[in-house]
Amino acid sequence: MLNKPRLLTPGPTALPESVRLAMAVDMIHHRKPAFKQVMAEIQVKLRHLFGTEQPVLPLSSSGTGAMTAALCNLFQPGEKVLILEGGNFGRRWAEIAHSRGLKTVVESITPGQAADPERLAALLKLHPELRGVCVQLCETSTGVQHPVRELAAITSIGDALLLVDGISGVGISPCPMDQWGIDCLLTGSQKGLMLPPGLSFVAFSARAWGKAAKVDSGNFYFDLGKEKEQVLRQQTCFTPPVSLLLGLNQSLDLFFSAGLEEIYRKQWALCSMAHRGVRAIGLKPFAPEAPAWGVTAVRLPEGLKSSALLAEIFRNYNLVLAAGQGEFKENLIRIGHMGWVDWADLAAALHALQRSCRALGGPSGAPDYLEQALAEYWLAMEQGYPS
């Protein structure tokens, strides 16, 4: 294969060399001073990344583990929560809630569209017994960004806690917990944090910790009260993936050497570039009005299947993109542009997409599709991301 491999999926994502090297050092013991020093350094950086003064708890699990831990530690069986469901991962909130024995009100959102804050306010008035609201920052299955800041402005003045799945959002777009009034924010290692899968992270607001103190999690492993006690001692309850935490320390150094504002500026510029490029090729973004900053879902024309298109792209360009999920598996593809991805990687993806579409009888678009996409990137870099 003459083309170097490129991984542009919405997780896992490519790893910086310095992160790979950090994970390759000799093992250290997780109950000794060297590990405690790493945990102390990580905690400072994670709190800054999450925008909170509260502890950020690392868990040895995928992001779904953090979602499970959040629901089990914040709500007793029989309590009622609202699920803002706009895709596959919104449904996951509901599935976990049911496994915990929670009652749910499910607000189905048209795929490709974002949650409506006014509708949320109406639902909270209609169901005053609600104790939580669950939503994604980025609905990864459809490439939608939900208006979390506006949703938090509504929940922060009531009794319902706002739980935000930031698995494809933290480190990609702004989501400052304390400033916005988010009660629970969680993420996973294999997306914007530029690590392999295997770690998740969860943080609670002060009022969420107050609620958690009254809840029996019913869970030996995901008891976040005990995890919090250990994190404050620079420890974990159970044996952690030490190498991943060493890599995390290096990854967070990359974030803060560049600066979060510059990271967000780049991510918004990549989002803008992807949408402009997709349109110039003659395809349609699936979420044009509420685009996720780290993944662009692309609607395929009738007769063009994602399985054939992705195989063509990989075979000829050594580039990995993702199919849609569930009902959209064959008529969407998803381009990941989060983490260790730059404009050149995305340009390669757009080129492979255009050439492969044309080879399979799909649209080939404007001859200057790449020039249009790159012009959009540099314009967005100059103007900055929307507030």
Disulfide bonds with the S-S distance in Angstrom:
none
